[in-house]
Amino acid sequence: MEFIRNFPFFSILLSLGSGVLTSIMNRKVARLWNTFVLLAVTAMSAVLFVYMLGVGESYTFMMGHFPAPWGNEIRAGVLEAGMALFFCIVMLLSMKGGEEHIDTEIEETKVNLYYIMINLLLSSLLALIYTNDLFTAYVFVEINTISACGLIMIRQSGRTIEAATRYMIMSSLGSGLLLMGLCVLYDITGHLLMSNIKESIAYVYAQGTYVIPLVASIGMICVGLAIKSALYPFHTWLPDAYGYSTVSSAAILSSLVSKGYIFLLIKIFFRVVGFDIIVDTKIVNILFVFGLLGMIMGSVNAIMENDIRRMVAFSSVAQIGYIYMGLGLGTTFGIVASIFHVLSHASTKSLLFVAAAGLTDASGGSKRFEDLTGSGYRNPMAGIAFTMGACSMVGIPLFSGFISKMLFAEAAVQNSLSKMLPTLICLAISTVLNAIYFMKTVIRLYTPKSRKVKKTEAGEAAIVSFREHPLYNFTLILMIALNVLLGCCSQPIADWIISGINMFG
Amino acid sequence: MGGNLLANYGEAVAMILFGIGFSNLLLQKNLIKKIIGLNIMDTATYLFLAEKGYIAGRVAPIVVDNVTSVEAYINPVPSGLVLTGIVVSVSVTALMLSLTIRLYRRYHTLDMDEISTMLKKEDQ
């Protein structure tokens, strides 16, 4: 069984190495190889996950030949293994759902570059999940950013290049703050490994020395990661980046890239600083306020949008607000709700982006709402999938979105009154706003007026039969199944998250 | 307080430079000036690290004349971090510059706001 413990290292190395290998492949081989890598990493993560559930305790894996305080380490527990498994599944589904678009929207000679970016992104996500070393985390945050930028700009148009530039500017600000925060933290503690830092910080904080630098460094790390994961006032790059890139990119960016940073932040909360100290420094309150703002403002922006892709993108801003609101509650229940929402949002948002691509294809490539009228009849599978995704986002029972909203409400009720009331009120308002823009879209999709084929500015609208795109439809069915699975098996999943968080400590 | 600041003037300068770089990257309209801001910000971090790793009176950790005592050398870890950081910032800068070139070829300006207005016009 010792062999299974190598799997995190294998999966990082496999995806990192195949990023290099893909550069000499042509696009068909590159696609096959990418699918193989994703499947292999999924399988390894699944085996590791089952193994970890059986073992019931986390372990650290030494990288290289230097022991703990000097060498680099990987750490795996139930939560890490499960997250890796989930991220791989969502990435695989997003890639398969957007495969046709990759071929049509990207220049033929550049398709293998796209797969390089995907492989690098996968390796950096896995490294962010598994690493036990803060500076390694920083390096992989940068790799993540650069490959995400590549994903945005691979579809060459003025819009995407501008979006990629904005994304790079905001991300560089975030990484600068993160790096400075890590340096100050290293300065206070003298360590880079998470477990050693935690010991030193507990000692330093108990002594009452270096409290201001400690709070400043935690603040810089939190704000840095919040900028990178597009918390409300820092979201300006997001709608363009998600709205104009190719569909797989949009699905992966919204459901995985921002979640990788959030997972790193949760790890820093529990493994580096210690959750009690985080709550004690009141930094969570700032995240809480901006989370609430994001929940409302993201939805308001989404209502005003007249472009389906940009609307879904603005909805991501609101959902990131939910996640930070959960972190800001400052209780373990809040964190559990946030992690559940990470899962639920990742599965739903990728479904929405992929379904929206099918609907726009059936409307002659136009993303405007007027042209989308009746497209639910023209591409039935995409219409059903979009409706399912919308129901999940609004919070209809049976879907994952309902469970995460319920967990947020439960976590809020266990809190003191000053945080409970704003949370519940914002949750209610945000749900209504969600319902407004998603139901508006769904009604538009099933308005029968223009069931007949209509010519739009962008091109010919066409009826897409179910059998025309078997892979696409199959992916959509799998995504809906994943969503319903999350919604129906919420109790085991919540138990898993709680046991994972306990393993963090 | 004042004495501490004077003794750690290197760190104080690093923080001020970090602030200058950060605000330039955030507020400048010109893309090239933004990239210069990015580099000032990153370099300030390296100054901070180098300042922290240095111990007065000691030399770089390269063993010469068989002196192996720990007391003779400075802390090598921050220098290693600086090297890693330089590699990262070089690649980010290269990517930003290539994006800038593409934007300039398309819109013949380096002003981010002008590019945004042109994009809005393109849509209509």
Contacts between the chains, C-beta under 8 A, distances in Angstrom:
chain1	res1	chain2	res2	distance
A	135	B	81	5.9
A	135	B	84	6.9
A	138	B	88	7.9
A	139	B	84	6.3
A	139	B	88	6.3
A	142	B	88	4.7
A	142	B	91	7.7
A	142	B	92	6.7
A	145	B	92	7.7
A	146	B	91	6.5
A	146	B	92	6.9
A	146	B	95	6.0
A	149	B	95	6.4
A	149	B	99	7.9
A	153	B	99	7.1
A	158	B	106	5.4
A	158	B	107	7.1
A	158	B	118	7.8
A	158	B	119	5.9
A	158	B	122	6.6
A	159	B	119	6.2
A	161	B	99	6.2
A	161	B	102	5.1
A	161	B	103	5.7
A	161	B	106	7.1
A	162	B	103	6.7
A	162	B	115	5.7
A	162	B	116	7.1
A	162	B	119	6.0
A	164	B	99	5.9
A	165	B	31	7.2
A	165	B	96	7.5
A	165	B	99	4.8
A	165	B	100	7.3
A	165	B	103	6.3
A	165	B	112	7.5
A	166	B	112	7.8
A	168	B	92	7.3
A	168	B	95	6.5
A	168	B	96	5.6
A	168	B	99	6.5
A	169	B	25	6.5
A	169	B	26	7.9
A	169	B	34	6.2
A	169	B	96	7.9
A	172	B	25	6.2
A	172	B	38	5.2
A	172	B	41	7.8
A	172	B	92	6.2
A	172	B	96	7.5
A	173	B	22	6.6
A	173	B	25	5.9
A	173	B	26	6.0
A	175	B	92	7.8
A	176	B	18	7.4
A	176	B	21	7.4
A	176	B	22	6.2
A	176	B	25	7.5
A	176	B	38	7.5
A	176	B	41	4.6
A	176	B	42	6.7
A	176	B	45	7.2
A	177	B	22	7.7
A	179	B	42	7.6
A	179	B	45	5.3
A	179	B	85	6.7
A	180	B	18	6.0
A	180	B	45	5.6
A	180	B	48	7.3
A	183	B	45	6.0
A	183	B	48	5.6
A	183	B	49	5.6
A	183	B	52	7.4
A	183	B	81	7.6
A	186	B	52	7.9
A	186	B	78	7.8
A	186	B	81	7.6
A	187	B	52	5.2
A	192	B	77	7.5
